[in-house]
Amino acid sequence: MRLKKPTRAIIDQVRITREGNDAIIDYADAGIAGTRVTIGPDIATMTDREIIDLFNGILAAQERLLADWDKTVTEEPPGEKQIDYHEDSGQWVPRGGVLRCIIDDGGPEGEVTIHIDDKELSLAEFGRMLRVHAGWGMRIAFVPEEFISENPKVEIRKPKRPKR
């Protein structure tokens, strides 16, 4: 089961521990994910209440940013690179908010691979690339390869079942 995202909290709802410059915030409710906040050297003089106030301020700022998001994502034009390899992290990173991909089963023992531009990524590499968007959601639209650069029409309804 996926844990719920951290929510604003009062001091009685969490346990705060310190690890170096970080505060680890664990909720009493086991259904809510804990989190780590990097504060810096000031953490040494902060009370738990000050830490939770700082954390609640971060969540409030995130809520404001989300409310202001215009729901526009960028997509690299066809022919442009959609992903870059970052040597320092040893992983592929998306350049925009949309990826055009082809699913293949040509990996070892029929393993699924994902083709983005002229790169073939294993499921592990693809999954690691997605980590840069941890905490976000994604929608996947399956379309024939020939239509990968077009936005499909989306209908919200139950899928039609084939008649027997």
N, C-alpha and C positions, 0 to 999 in steps of 0.2 A: 504494500500500500504506500502510495506517495504521501509524504508528510505535507501538511499545510505550510504555506509561506509564513515567515515570521510576521507578527503583528505588533502594533504598539502595545506596550505592557506597563504595568505598574511593578514596583519593586517586589511585591509579594508573589508575583507570578513567574519570576525567573530566578535562576541561580547564576551569579556572575563569578567567573574565575579569571585570573590574569595569567598570561603567558608572554613574557617579554613585553613588547609594546602593544600586545593584542588583548582584547577582552573577549572571552568566550561566554556567550549568553545562551543558556539552556532554559527552556520553558518547563514549568512543572507539568504542563499538559504534554504528554509524550507524543501526541498527534501533531505537534507543531515543531518544525525543524529548528534546531539551534543555529547559531550563527557566530562568526568571528568578525570582530571589528578592529582594524588596525588604528590605534589612536596615536601612538608615538610615545616619547618619553614622559609627557604630561600625565600618563596613566598612573604613574607612581604616586601622585598627590590627589588623584580623583577618588571620590567616594562612589559606592555602588549606585547611589541615586543620581549622581552627576553622569555616570556612564549610561544609565538607562535613559536619562534626559537627552543625552547626545544621540543615542541610538534611536529614540523616538523622533528626534529632529531629522535624522537621516531618512527614516521611513516616511515622514511627512513631506520631505523634499521630493522623494521618489514618487509619492502620490500626486504631488503638484505637477511634476514632469509628465507623468502618465496622463493626467487630465488634459494637459496642453498638447499632447502628441496628436498630430493631424492625420495619423494613420497612413502616411506615405512612406513607402519603402523604395529604395533605389535598386535598379537592375542595370548591370553592365550591358551595353549594347552588344548584339550578336557580333562576334569576331573579336571582341575585347576579352582580356583575361578576367575570369570570374573569381579566381583564387590565387593567392600568393603563398609561397613557402617561406616560413620564417625560421631561419637557422637557429636563432637563440632559443626558441621553444621547441624546435624540431617537429613542427606541424604545419599543415595547410590552414589558411585562414581565408574566409570569404571576403571579397572586396566590397560587396553590396549586401542588400537584404533579400535578394532573390537569387536562387541557383537553378540553372537549367541543367539537368542531369539525365543520363541514360543508365538504366539498370541492366546489368549483364550477369550471366551465370558462368562466365568463362574462367573463373578463378580455380585454384587447386580443388579437385574433387567437386567441381560444380559450385564452388563458393560464389556468393553474390559479390560483384564488384560494382562500383559506381564510377561512371565516366563523366568528368567535368572538363570541358574543352578537350585538350589532347592528353589529359592526365587520367590514369586509372588508379582509383583509390580502393583499398580493401575496406571491408566494413569497419575494421578497427581504425583505419586512418580517417574514414568518413566520420565515424563517431567522435574521434578526438577533435576533428575540425569543428563539430557541432558544439563542443564544450565552450567555445568562446561566447556562445549564446545561452549558457546555462541560466535557468531562471526565466527564459522567454518561452514562448510556444511557437509552433510552426504548423502550417497547413500544407498538406501535400496533395497536389492534383496530378493524377496519372493520365497522361495523354500519349497518343502515338508519337514516336520519335519525330515524325515529319512536322508536327505541330508544337514542338517544344518551345518555340519563341513566341507563341501566341497565348494570350490569356483566355482560358476556356470560360464558357458561360457556366455559372454554378447555380444549380437548383438545390434548394434545401427541402428534402423529402426522403421518405424511406425508399431504398433501392427497390426496383421492380424485380420480382422473382420470375425466373423462366417458368413457363407453363409446362406441365408434364403430360 
